[in-house]
Protein backbone atom coordinates (compact mmCIF):
# COMPACT_ATOMS: atom_id res chain seq x y z
CA UNK A 1 0.00 0.00 0.00
CA UNK A 2 1.52 3.35 -1.06
CA UNK A 3 1.69 6.48 1.13
CA UNK A 4 -1.12 8.27 -0.70
CA UNK A 5 -3.58 5.44 -0.11
CA UNK A 6 -2.50 5.17 3.50
CA UNK A 7 -2.99 8.91 4.14
CA UNK A 8 -6.42 8.79 2.47
CA UNK A 9 -7.55 5.96 4.74
CA UNK A 10 -6.33 7.85 7.83
CA UNK A 11 -8.27 10.96 6.80
CA UNK A 12 -11.45 8.94 6.26
CA UNK A 13 -11.01 7.27 9.62
CA UNK A 14 -10.59 10.64 11.37
CA UNK A 15 -13.73 11.93 9.61
CA UNK A 16 -15.75 8.93 10.82
CA UNK A 17 -14.43 9.40 14.36
CA UNK A 18 -15.36 13.09 14.34
CA UNK A 19 -18.84 12.23 13.06
CA UNK A 20 -19.29 9.70 15.83
CA UNK A 21 -18.07 12.25 18.38
CA UNK A 22 -20.42 14.93 17.03
CA UNK A 23 -23.31 12.46 17.11
CA UNK A 24 -22.45 11.46 20.67
CA UNK A 25 -22.27 15.11 21.73
CA UNK A 26 -25.57 15.79 19.98
CA UNK A 27 -27.27 12.84 21.71
CA UNK A 28 -25.82 13.85 25.06
CA UNK A 29 -27.00 17.43 24.57
CA UNK A 30 -30.45 16.16 23.61
CA UNK A 31 -30.62 14.02 26.75
CA UNK A 32 -29.48 16.90 28.93
CA UNK A 33 -31.93 19.23 27.22
CA UNK A 34 -34.76 16.76 27.69
CA UNK A 35 -33.88 16.31 31.36
CA UNK A 36 -33.76 20.07 31.87
CA UNK A 37 -37.06 20.52 30.02
CA UNK A 38 -38.69 17.72 32.01
CA UNK A 39 -37.26 18.73 35.39
CA UNK A 40 -37.66 22.48 35.19
CA UNK A 41 -40.44 23.04 32.69
CA UNK A 42 -42.73 20.06 32.06
CA UNK A 43 -43.02 19.11 35.75
CA UNK A 44 -44.24 22.66 36.32
CA UNK A 45 -47.07 22.48 33.82
CA UNK A 46 -50.75 21.84 34.57
CA UNK A 47 -50.68 18.94 32.10
CA UNK A 48 -48.05 17.22 34.23
CA UNK A 49 -50.10 17.86 37.40
CA UNK A 50 -53.18 16.28 35.83
CA UNK A 51 -51.15 13.27 34.73
CA UNK A 52 -49.82 12.85 38.27
CA UNK A 53 -53.36 13.05 39.63
CA UNK A 54 -54.41 10.23 37.34
CA UNK A 55 -51.44 8.15 38.50
CA UNK A 56 -52.26 8.90 42.15
CA UNK A 57 -55.75 7.48 41.68
CA UNK A 58 -54.53 4.43 39.74
CA UNK A 59 -51.76 3.66 42.24
CA UNK A 60 -53.77 4.46 45.41
CA UNK A 61 -51.25 7.16 46.38
CA UNK A 62 -52.95 9.77 48.58
CA UNK A 63 -49.65 11.58 49.27
CA UNK A 64 -49.20 12.28 45.56
CA UNK A 65 -52.87 13.25 45.30
CA UNK A 66 -52.46 15.83 48.08
CA UNK A 67 -49.44 17.32 46.32
CA UNK A 68 -51.44 18.10 43.19
CA UNK A 69 -54.76 18.94 44.85
CA UNK A 70 -55.21 21.64 47.46
CA UNK A 71 -57.54 19.38 49.42
CA UNK A 72 -58.38 21.97 52.08
CA UNK A 73 -59.46 24.67 49.62
CA UNK A 74 -61.22 22.20 47.33
CA UNK A 75 -63.28 20.64 50.14
CA UNK A 76 -64.18 24.08 51.51
CA UNK A 77 -65.51 25.32 48.16
CA UNK A 78 -67.29 22.01 47.50
CA UNK A 79 -68.92 22.14 50.96
CA UNK A 80 -70.39 25.57 50.24
CA UNK A 81 -71.86 24.34 46.95
CA UNK A 82 -73.19 21.17 48.54
CA UNK A 83 -74.96 22.89 51.44
CA UNK A 84 -76.71 25.26 49.03
CA UNK A 85 -77.90 22.19 47.12
CA UNK A 86 -79.09 20.48 50.31
CA UNK A 87 -81.28 23.39 51.37
CA UNK A 88 -82.63 23.95 47.86
CA UNK A 89 -84.70 20.74 48.04
CA UNK A 90 -85.84 20.82 51.68
CA UNK A 91 -89.42 22.12 51.55
CA UNK A 92 -90.04 21.45 55.26
CA UNK A 93 -88.10 24.50 56.46
CA UNK A 94 -89.57 27.95 56.99
CA UNK A 95 -87.51 30.99 56.00
CA UNK A 96 -86.46 31.62 59.62
CA UNK A 97 -85.63 27.97 60.27
CA UNK A 98 -83.66 27.76 57.04
CA UNK A 99 -81.62 30.84 57.99
CA UNK A 100 -80.91 29.34 61.43
CA UNK A 101 -79.75 26.02 60.02
CA UNK A 102 -77.64 27.70 57.33
CA UNK A 103 -75.73 29.39 60.16
CA UNK A 104 -75.50 26.00 61.87
CA UNK A 105 -73.93 24.50 58.74
CA UNK A 106 -71.34 27.28 58.78
CA UNK A 107 -70.46 26.42 62.40
CA UNK A 108 -69.93 22.72 61.68
CA UNK A 109 -68.12 23.31 58.38
CA UNK A 110 -64.61 22.50 59.77
CA UNK A 111 -65.73 19.08 61.05
CA UNK A 112 -67.63 18.11 57.91
CA UNK A 113 -64.98 19.29 55.45
CA UNK A 114 -62.38 17.37 57.44
CA UNK A 115 -64.62 14.31 57.28
CA UNK A 116 -64.95 14.70 53.51
CA UNK A 117 -61.18 14.99 53.13
CA UNK A 118 -60.55 11.86 55.21
CA UNK A 119 -63.18 9.89 53.30
CA UNK A 120 -61.72 10.87 49.92
CA UNK A 121 -58.12 10.16 50.96
CA UNK A 122 -59.19 6.84 52.48
CA UNK A 123 -60.94 5.95 49.23
CA UNK A 124 -57.74 6.72 47.28
CA UNK A 125 -55.54 4.63 49.58
CA UNK A 126 -57.81 1.61 50.09
CA UNK A 127 -60.04 1.69 47.03
CA UNK A 128 -63.19 1.71 49.17
CA UNK A 129 -65.25 4.32 50.98
CA UNK A 130 -65.32 4.34 54.77
CA UNK A 131 -67.38 6.19 57.37
CA UNK A 132 -66.33 7.78 60.69
CA UNK A 133 -65.70 5.26 63.45
CA UNK A 134 -64.91 5.09 67.15
CA UNK A 135 -65.24 8.42 68.96
CA UNK A 136 -65.29 10.52 65.78
CA UNK A 137 -67.85 13.30 66.25
CA UNK A 138 -69.19 12.63 62.75
CA UNK A 139 -70.16 9.07 63.68
CA UNK A 140 -73.92 8.69 63.92
CA UNK A 141 -75.87 11.95 64.14
CA UNK A 142 -74.10 13.77 66.95
CA UNK A 143 -73.97 17.02 64.95
CA UNK A 144 -77.51 16.68 63.64
CA UNK A 145 -76.01 15.46 60.37
CA UNK A 146 -76.13 11.99 58.88
CA UNK A 147 -72.63 11.90 57.38
CA UNK A 148 -73.45 8.80 55.34
CA UNK A 149 -76.20 10.64 53.50
CA UNK A 150 -74.16 13.86 53.34
CA UNK A 151 -71.46 11.92 51.51
CA UNK A 152 -74.07 10.36 49.22
CA UNK A 153 -75.53 13.78 48.36
CA UNK A 154 -72.05 14.99 47.37
CA UNK A 155 -72.24 12.50 44.44
CA UNK A 156 -68.58 11.62 45.07
CA UNK A 157 -69.22 7.91 45.54
CA UNK A 158 -71.28 7.53 42.40
CA UNK A 159 -69.25 9.63 39.95
CA UNK A 160 -66.87 7.85 37.58
CA UNK A 161 -63.96 9.38 35.68
CA UNK A 162 -64.23 9.07 31.89
CA UNK A 163 -61.44 11.17 30.37
CA UNK A 164 -59.58 14.47 30.40
CA UNK A 165 -60.66 17.14 27.94
CA UNK A 166 -59.26 20.50 26.91
CA UNK A 167 -56.83 22.46 29.07
CA UNK A 168 -57.27 26.23 28.80
CA UNK A 169 -54.70 28.71 30.12
CA UNK A 170 -56.14 31.91 31.60
CA UNK A 171 -53.25 33.99 32.89
CA UNK A 172 -52.37 32.78 36.38
CA UNK A 173 -55.01 30.03 36.37
CA UNK A 174 -55.80 27.05 34.19
CA UNK A 175 -59.16 25.38 33.57
CA UNK A 176 -59.12 21.68 32.73
CA UNK A 177 -62.10 19.69 31.54
CA UNK A 178 -62.79 16.45 33.40
CA UNK A 179 -65.37 14.27 31.70
CA UNK A 180 -67.31 12.16 34.23
CA UNK A 181 -70.43 10.01 34.44
CA UNK A 182 -72.97 9.82 37.25
CA UNK A 183 -73.30 6.08 37.85
CA UNK A 184 -76.96 5.79 38.87
CA UNK A 185 -78.55 7.70 36.00
CA UNK A 186 -75.60 7.27 33.61
CA UNK A 187 -75.62 11.03 33.03
CA UNK A 188 -72.46 12.42 31.37
CA UNK A 189 -71.07 15.73 32.60
CA UNK A 190 -67.94 17.82 32.11
CA UNK A 191 -66.50 19.21 35.33
CA UNK A 192 -64.23 22.26 35.11
CA UNK A 193 -61.18 21.93 37.35
CA UNK A 194 -59.41 25.17 38.20
CA UNK A 195 -55.65 24.88 38.77
CA UNK A 196 -53.26 27.41 40.26
CA UNK A 197 -49.50 27.38 40.62
CA UNK A 198 -48.11 26.82 44.11
CA UNK A 199 -45.12 28.65 45.56
CA UNK A 200 -42.63 25.96 44.49
CA UNK A 201 -43.89 26.06 40.91
CA UNK A 202 -46.03 22.92 40.59
CA UNK A 203 -49.73 23.18 39.73
CA UNK A 204 -52.62 22.17 41.98
CA UNK A 205 -56.36 21.72 41.54
CA UNK A 206 -57.93 24.27 43.89
CA UNK A 207 -61.64 24.02 43.15
CA UNK A 208 -64.29 22.75 40.74
CA UNK A 209 -65.79 25.73 38.96
CA UNK A 210 -69.11 24.12 38.07
CA UNK A 211 -69.60 21.63 40.93
CA UNK A 212 -72.85 23.34 41.93
CA UNK A 213 -74.12 22.99 38.34
CA UNK A 214 -73.26 19.29 38.47
CA UNK A 215 -75.31 18.87 41.65
CA UNK A 216 -78.16 20.87 40.13
CA UNK A 217 -78.10 18.59 37.08
CA UNK A 218 -78.04 15.28 38.94
CA UNK A 219 -80.28 15.96 41.96
CA UNK A 220 -83.53 16.56 39.98
CA UNK A 221 -82.96 13.36 37.99
CA UNK A 222 -82.45 11.33 41.15
CA UNK A 223 -85.34 13.04 42.95
CA UNK A 224 -87.69 12.30 40.07
CA UNK A 225 -86.72 8.62 40.15
CA UNK A 226 -87.07 8.54 43.94
CA UNK A 227 -90.58 10.03 43.70
CA UNK A 228 -91.54 7.43 41.09
CA UNK A 229 -90.15 4.58 43.22
CA UNK A 230 -92.00 5.83 46.31
CA UNK A 231 -95.27 5.96 44.38
CA UNK A 232 -94.74 2.44 43.04
CA UNK A 233 -94.03 0.98 46.49
CA UNK A 234 -96.42 3.06 48.58
CA UNK A 235 -99.20 0.45 48.71
CA UNK A 236 -96.75 -2.26 49.86
CA UNK A 237 -95.23 -0.08 52.57
CA UNK A 238 -98.61 1.10 53.87
CA UNK A 239 -100.10 -2.40 53.96
CA UNK A 240 -97.24 -3.81 55.99
CA UNK A 241 -97.09 -0.74 58.24
CA UNK A 242 -100.57 -1.66 59.49
CA UNK A 243 -99.37 -5.20 60.17
CA UNK A 244 -96.29 -4.01 62.06
CA UNK A 245 -98.37 -1.62 64.17
CA UNK A 246 -100.50 -4.60 65.19
CA UNK A 247 -97.38 -6.69 65.95
CA UNK A 248 -96.00 -3.84 68.05
CA UNK A 249 -99.19 -3.71 70.11
CA UNK A 250 -99.15 -7.47 70.67
CA UNK A 251 -95.45 -7.27 71.64
CA UNK A 252 -96.25 -4.64 74.28
CA UNK A 253 -99.12 -6.69 75.66
CA UNK A 254 -97.01 -9.85 75.87
CA UNK A 255 -94.07 -8.04 77.48
CA UNK A 256 -96.08 -6.15 80.12
CA UNK A 257 -94.79 -6.87 83.65
CA UNK A 258 -95.21 -5.52 87.14
CA UNK A 259 -91.59 -5.98 88.16
CA UNK A 260 -89.75 -5.32 84.86
CA UNK A 261 -88.78 -8.97 84.39
CA UNK A 262 -90.25 -11.38 81.84
CA UNK A 263 -91.34 -14.81 83.05
CA UNK A 264 -90.64 -17.98 81.10
CA UNK A 265 -94.08 -18.08 79.47
CA UNK A 266 -93.75 -14.46 78.28
CA UNK A 267 -90.31 -15.11 76.82
CA UNK A 268 -91.64 -18.15 74.97
CA UNK A 269 -94.65 -16.30 73.54
CA UNK A 270 -92.57 -13.29 72.48
CA UNK A 271 -90.05 -15.55 70.75
CA UNK A 272 -92.84 -17.31 68.84
CA UNK A 273 -94.42 -14.00 67.81
CA UNK A 274 -91.13 -12.69 66.46
CA UNK A 275 -90.00 -15.93 64.85
CA UNK A 276 -93.30 -17.09 63.33
CA UNK A 277 -94.95 -13.79 62.39
CA UNK A 278 -92.75 -10.68 62.55
CA UNK A 279 -89.64 -11.99 60.79
CA UNK A 280 -91.64 -13.77 58.04
CA UNK A 281 -93.61 -10.53 57.49
CA UNK A 282 -90.37 -8.56 57.17
CA UNK A 283 -89.03 -11.04 54.64
CA UNK A 284 -92.28 -11.04 52.67
CA UNK A 285 -92.41 -7.25 52.56
CA UNK A 286 -88.83 -7.07 51.29
CA UNK A 287 -89.58 -9.76 48.72
CA UNK A 288 -92.48 -7.70 47.38
CA UNK A 289 -90.34 -4.54 47.33
CA UNK A 290 -87.62 -6.39 45.44
CA UNK A 291 -90.15 -7.34 42.77
CA UNK A 292 -90.69 -3.65 41.94
CA UNK A 293 -88.46 -2.22 39.22
CA UNK A 294 -86.15 0.36 40.79
CA UNK A 295 -85.57 3.50 38.69
CA UNK A 296 -81.88 4.27 38.23
CA UNK A 297 -81.82 7.31 40.51
CA UNK A 298 -83.63 5.51 43.35
CA UNK A 299 -81.10 2.70 43.77
CA UNK A 300 -79.64 4.22 46.94
CA UNK A 301 -83.09 4.40 48.59
CA UNK A 302 -83.87 0.81 47.57
CA UNK A 303 -80.56 -0.38 49.07
CA UNK A 304 -81.28 1.46 52.31
CA UNK A 305 -84.63 -0.32 52.57
CA UNK A 306 -82.94 -3.68 52.00
CA UNK A 307 -80.31 -2.86 54.60
CA UNK A 308 -83.01 -1.81 57.08
CA UNK A 309 -84.84 -5.11 56.64
CA UNK A 310 -81.66 -7.19 56.99
CA UNK A 311 -80.56 -5.29 60.11
CA UNK A 312 -84.02 -5.55 61.70
CA UNK A 313 -84.15 -9.31 61.14
CA UNK A 314 -80.67 -9.74 62.65
CA UNK A 315 -81.69 -7.66 65.66
CA UNK A 316 -84.81 -9.76 66.27
CA UNK A 317 -82.86 -13.01 65.82
CA UNK A 318 -80.45 -11.97 68.57
CA UNK A 319 -83.40 -10.84 70.71
CA UNK A 320 -85.07 -14.25 70.25
CA UNK A 321 -81.85 -15.97 71.28
CA UNK A 322 -81.66 -13.70 74.30
CA UNK A 323 -85.22 -14.64 75.27
CA UNK A 324 -84.59 -18.38 74.97
CA UNK A 325 -81.18 -18.38 76.64
CA UNK A 326 -81.89 -15.51 79.03
CA UNK A 327 -78.66 -13.97 77.70
CA UNK A 328 -77.90 -10.32 78.43
CA UNK A 329 -75.14 -10.38 75.81
CA UNK A 330 -77.67 -11.31 73.11
CA UNK A 331 -80.01 -8.54 74.28
CA UNK A 332 -77.14 -6.04 74.08
CA UNK A 333 -76.29 -7.15 70.53
CA UNK A 334 -79.96 -6.83 69.59
CA UNK A 335 -80.07 -3.30 71.01
CA UNK A 336 -76.97 -2.27 69.06
CA UNK A 337 -78.45 -3.61 65.83
CA UNK A 338 -81.76 -1.94 66.59
CA UNK A 339 -80.01 1.43 66.91
CA UNK A 340 -78.35 0.84 63.56
CA UNK A 341 -81.73 0.02 62.04
CA UNK A 342 -83.23 3.21 63.51
CA UNK A 343 -80.43 5.25 61.93
CA UNK A 344 -81.14 3.65 58.55
CA UNK A 345 -84.89 4.25 58.90
CA UNK A 346 -84.28 7.92 59.70
CA UNK A 347 -82.03 8.14 56.66
CA UNK A 348 -84.81 6.68 54.53
CA UNK A 349 -87.17 9.36 55.82
CA UNK A 350 -84.57 12.04 55.09
CA UNK A 351 -84.27 10.77 51.52
CA UNK A 352 -88.03 10.66 50.99
CA UNK A 353 -88.58 14.17 52.37
CA UNK A 354 -85.29 15.69 51.04
CA UNK A 355 -84.48 17.03 54.51
CA UNK A 356 -81.25 18.96 55.06
CA UNK A 357 -81.20 18.47 58.84
CA UNK A 358 -81.23 14.94 60.25
CA UNK A 359 -83.19 13.94 63.32
CA UNK A 360 -81.39 12.36 66.25
CA UNK A 361 -81.91 8.69 67.01
CA UNK A 362 -84.53 8.44 69.79
CA UNK A 363 -83.60 6.84 73.08
CA UNK A 364 -84.64 3.22 73.34
CA UNK A 365 -87.14 2.39 76.12
Buried (B, 14 or more C-beta within 10 A) or exposed (E): EEEEEEEEEEEEEEEEEEEEEEEEEEEEEEEEEEEEEEEEEEBBBBBBBBBBBEEBBEEEBBEBBBBBBBBEBBBBBBBBBBBBBBBBBBEEBEEEEBEEBBEBBEEBBEBBBBBBBBBBBBBBBEEEBEBBEEEBBBBBBBBBBBBBBBBBBBBBEBBEEEEBBEBEEEEEBBBBBBEBBBBBBEBEBBBBBBBBBBEEEBBBBBBBBBBBBBBBBBBEBBBBBBBBBBEBBEEBEEEBEEBBEEBEEBBEEBBEEEEEEBEEEBBBBBBEBBBEBBBEBBEEBBEBBEEEEBBBBBBBBBEBBBBBBBBBBBBBBBBBBBBBEEBEEBBEBBBEBBBBBBBBBBBBEBBEEBBBBBBEBEEEE
